[in-house]
Amino acid sequence: MMIVCGWCGHATEPSVCAGCGRDPVLAWYQRGLTPPEAKQHSAQLAAARRRLRNKGQSPTAEALAEEMGVSERTIRRWMSGE
């Protein structure tokens, strides 16, 4: 399950945020809220970003589109809705 980080808003695993490196649930708990589950495409984007970083590549819209097999336009639409 992927959640939305309470600090930076990226989709991430509940243990450590792949975007900012913080505990993603702590900010939600401090607000008295339950961490929201990330949308499916947000989780897919987060996983693709992680794969690209592990390969030493920058997770640009173009690189994400190629990695995920979708158009850059789709990636940009998903990123604007994160």
C-alpha positions as CSV (number, residue, x, y, z in Angstrom):
1,M,0.0,0.0,0.0
2,M,1.3,3.5,-0.9
3,I,0.3,6.6,1.1
4,V,0.6,10.3,0.5
5,C,3.6,11.7,2.5
6,G,2.4,14.2,5.2
7,W,5.4,16.4,4.6
8,C,6.0,16.6,0.9
9,G,2.9,15.1,-0.6
10,H,4.6,12.4,-2.7
11,A,3.2,8.8,-3.0
12,T,5.5,6.6,-0.9
13,E,5.7,3.5,1.3
14,P,4.5,4.1,4.9
15,S,8.0,3.5,6.4
16,V,10.3,6.3,4.8
17,C,9.3,8.8,2.2
18,A,11.1,8.3,-1.2
19,G,10.7,12.0,-1.9
20,C,11.9,13.8,1.3
21,G,13.3,10.9,3.4
22,R,11.1,11.7,6.5
23,D,8.6,9.5,8.3
24,P,5.6,10.0,6.0
25,V,2.9,9.2,8.6
26,L,4.2,11.4,11.4
27,A,2.9,14.6,10.0
28,W,-0.6,13.1,9.5
29,Y,-0.6,11.7,13.1
30,Q,0.5,15.1,14.5
31,R,-2.6,16.6,12.8
32,G,-4.8,13.9,14.2
33,L,-5.5,12.4,10.8
34,T,-5.1,9.1,9.1
35,P,-2.6,9.0,6.2
36,P,-4.5,8.9,2.9
37,E,-3.9,6.1,0.4
38,A,-2.2,7.3,-2.8
39,K,-4.0,7.1,-6.0
40,Q,-2.9,4.2,-8.2
41,H,-1.1,6.4,-10.8
42,S,0.7,8.2,-8.0
43,A,2.0,4.9,-6.7
44,Q,3.1,3.9,-10.2
45,L,4.9,7.3,-10.6
46,A,6.6,6.9,-7.3
47,A,7.8,3.4,-8.2
48,A,9.0,4.6,-11.6
49,R,10.9,7.5,-10.0
50,R,12.6,5.1,-7.6
51,R,13.6,2.8,-10.5
52,L,15.1,5.7,-12.4
53,R,17.0,7.0,-9.4
54,N,18.4,3.6,-8.8
55,K,19.6,3.6,-12.4
56,G,21.3,7.0,-11.8
57,Q,18.8,8.8,-14.1
58,S,16.8,11.9,-13.4
59,P,13.1,11.3,-13.2
60,T,12.0,13.8,-15.8
61,A,8.6,13.6,-17.5
62,E,10.3,12.2,-20.6
63,A,12.2,9.5,-18.6
64,L,9.1,8.6,-16.6
65,A,7.0,8.3,-19.8
66,E,9.6,6.0,-21.4
67,E,9.9,3.9,-18.2
68,M,6.2,3.5,-17.8
69,G,5.3,3.1,-21.5
70,V,2.9,6.1,-21.6
71,S,3.0,9.5,-23.2
72,E,4.7,12.6,-21.6
73,R,1.3,14.2,-21.7
74,T,-0.2,11.5,-19.5
75,I,2.7,11.8,-17.1
76,R,2.3,15.6,-16.9
77,R,-1.5,15.1,-16.3
78,W,-0.8,12.6,-13.5
79,M,1.9,14.8,-11.9
80,S,-0.5,17.8,-11.8
81,G,-3.1,15.7,-10.0
82,E,-0.7,14.3,-7.3
